[in-house]
Amino acid sequence: MKFSEWVVVLLVMAIFLSLVGIPTGITSVMNDYGVNITTAGGIQTADMGNSGFFNYLFGTGTGILIVLIGSGAVIIGLFAKSYDTSLVILPIILTTATSFIAIFWSTIKYIMQFEQIWMTSTIGLLFVGIGAAFIWSAVDYFAGR
């Protein structure tokens, strides 16, 4: 699979684990977007229009600044075609990898509380496989295949 597909798979898996009640740490991010997930699992409320993220982008004039910066980046990109896009993608890969390592570790710590070795081993093996595939897709992206 492509790198972008792995990012979507990891994000959906983290949201799914939060919805079933496993604390993954993504609930604070979802709260910023206006989606409140209860500790027992499930969505309590969802209001994107009154979220902190929406107010940050459009409430204080920041939205106009983002549009201007984005337009400037597109114009500069038209004239600088030799720019290596890997330098832009690398921070996204590192941010995604570190955040999902934190999500995986918090999930493993939660599963370890049950003191069932088979459960911890199964979830750990699943996460190691997904992490290895994610790394493989990132390397594949930079190799240019």
N, C-alpha and C positions, 0 to 999 in steps of 0.2 A: 504494500500500500504506500501511497505517497505521504509525505510528511504532514501535509495539511489534514489528511484524513485521520492520521494518528492523533493530532491535536483535538479534533472533534470527538474521537472515540474516548480519549482520556477525560475530556470535559464532561461528556454525557455520563461516563461511569462515575465521576466524582459527584455529579448532581444526583444520580440515581442512588448512590450510597447515602447521601444526605437525606434523600426523601424516605428511605427505609429506616432511618433513625440512627445510622452510624455516624458519629461525629467526625467529619473529615476536614473541618476548618474552612470549607467553602461557603458555609452559611453566612459568615460576615461579608463575604464578597457579594453574595446574593442579596443580603440586606441593603447593601449600597445601591443595588439596582432596583430596589423596591419589592423584592420577593422575600417574604418572611417564612422561614421553614421552622416548624415546631420541633422541640426536642424529641417528641415521640414519632416524628416522621410525618411528612405531608406538608403541603403548602397552606399556611394560615391566611395570608393576604398577598396580593400582587398588585402594586400600583407604581408603574414606571414613571408616570407623569409627575408624581410628588416625591420621587426618590432623590437621594443626595447626589447621585451621578447626574441625573437630568438637571438638577438645580445648579450643579457645578458647571455643566456645559453651557446651559442657556440662561441661567438666572443672573449671572453677574457680568455678562458681556464677553465671556470667554469663548462662546460659540463663534463670534465674529472673528476673533483672533485665530481660532483653529482653522476657519475657512480661509483666511488670508495666508496663513502658514502653509496650508495644504495646497492652495493655488500657486504659491511661490515655489513649492517643492516640485509641482508638476511642470511649471515653466522651466525651472532649472534642469529638470530631468529631460526635457526635450532637447536641450542644448548639450548636455553632458551624457552622451550615450555610452561612453566607455566606463561608466561607473559600475563597480562590482556590487551587485545586489546582495551578495552573500554577507556583506558588512551590515546590511540592514536586517537580514534574517537571523543572524547569529544571536543578537540580544533576545529575540523572540524565542529562539530555541532554548537558550539558557534560562530565561524566565519561566518558560513552560516546564522545563525539566526540573528546576528547583521547586516550583510550586507543587508539582505532582509527586515529587519525592516526599515533600512534607505531608501531602494528603495520604500517600501510601503508608508512611510511617505512623501517622495518627490512627489510621485504620488498623494497622497491625497491633499497635498498643492497645486499642479497644478490644480486638479479638483475643489478645493475650490475657485479658482479665478473666475470660471464661476458663482458663487453665486447661484447655483441650489442645493437645499437641497436634492432633490431626487437622484441626480447624486452622490453626496458625500456619502449619506447614502448607496446607492447600492454598490458602490465601496468599502466603508468601511466594509460593511457586507460581501462582497466577500473575502476581505483580512483577516478579523477576522476568517472566516471559514477555509481558507487555512492555516492560522497561527495555529489555534487549531489542525488541522489535522497533521501539521508538528510536533507540540509538542507531539501529541499523538504517532506518529510514532517513535520519538526519545525516548520517555518513553518505548514504546513497544520494541525498540531495546535493551535498557539497562535492561529490565525485562527478556530478553532472550527467548521470545516467537518466 
